[in-house]
């Protein structure tokens, strides 16, 4: 009885909006007390995160992403991509998708992409003749696009929580990430104003492209260097994080001089570390609670219950998709990873789902959750950023939501896409 | 009273900001240095554990900032609903309940942290620079105390905001 009351109290505090690290701490403290274990064990679990070798990748990649978002890097990269791809049908929109994916991969889908890039992309698309509905939907969807590409923060966090090799997850995300990009690019081409209104044709101008390349090559080089560095086996993820942060810091502060060392850099550090601190605190607190659940064999009990309704791997995957879509629109991706992943992994394992494939399904699902009405966070950020009623954002997001669910189905039911590199 | 709390809150924010800036720059330079020296077949063994502990302590500092700005990650279903309805009075009450609950839970966690530190002090091992793990574990109660302190300031200052609105 007292356990039920405590459980109800904890859930009530959670939905009231109490910081999740407080909720997780309380859950761990209560669970350990009820099971007769010293509460100092919660602090011990809390401290355990400090021994994770890839821990430093989280602040370093996030710092690099925030530095770029605060600089004039979005303008330079947009110009480069526009001069390079703008002549294609739907080219301008595809450019926007690519640049947004790049920024989201570096800033971890924390809303920074919509805030930093939305204001730049929105007028460009409208000027190019795209409908307002499409533009709003595209900018909103782009806020979480790129989550499956390295060095995305959710991938790193997933690797830490699930104890899966982060290098492998980075590799595994490439094809599923491309599928999402291809599906949305197809929609961009379909909606392109040239196809609709027969607007004047844009042409590729080499001189403009080279000029844009001269301006942005230092930044354009970065994703290539990270990919080649990690996949080529030249650097580890931690080394890539350190070099990326140092490289971005040097180019933005001392070469482009977009940011002042004394004024802007401290602000960027505070902005990025406020997010990182929040995430790491949840991670520290959740470790104790989720380990308790695993020790108590809760996932096994859930699995036994699920076995009564779900008889094979595919019915489990369908259930997982629906469950994670609901989780994704109620919780942000970081909380969802920390809370749900430790429970799901043993169950998925029993149903024969590969841990790397599971990671891709999980992250793709939550990527869509950001866009799912009524409470997908990207909808609120875009509503705030573009000063539009939330219902207008719902309508704009629906076509993108349907397309992303199609991409999710491909990622879920074609495991070879995620496991291609490990065959 | 409010003015004094405001001043202390300001000082805590400043201190946290300076510590975070120093920590991030140290993380950046030390982790890069560690890689470069490895290319020359050298190894500075203390850098890795030092940087990991720096990240660990920065999590608390980031938590202090997030507490001041009210940007902690939470589920917040009721809060969002109340806000959408424009029930500001109820929103204020919810904020106060959250602050009190957070302070109480952090108090419990600090107690757990002190107990863990006491045990670790007895069975500690040297981590780096001759520092024993007992002292490093102390980061848990110290860091949580900083976050708790910020929650206390936020709670007290919420009464001032109410007075200003009135």
Interface residues (C-beta under 8 A of the other chain):
Chain A: X13 X14 X15 X16 X17 X18 X19 X20 X21 X22 X23 X25 X26 X29 X38 X39 X40 X41 X42 X43 X44 X46 X47 X49 X50 X51 X52 X53 X55 X56 X58 X59 X60 X63 X235 X238 X239 X241 X242 X243 X245 X246 X249 X265 X266 X269 X270 X273 X274 X275 X276 X277 X278 X279 X280 X281 X282 X284 X330 X331 X332 X334 X335 X375
Chain B: X17 X20 X21 X24 X27 X28 X29 X31 X32 X34 X35 X48 X51 X52 X53 X55 X56 X58 X59 X60 X61 X62 X63 X64 X65 X66 X67 X69 X71 X72 X73 X74 X75 X76 X77 X78 X79 X80 X94 X97 X98 X101 X102 X105 X106 X108 X109 X111 X112 X113 X115 X116 X117 X119 X136 X137 X139 X140 X141 X147
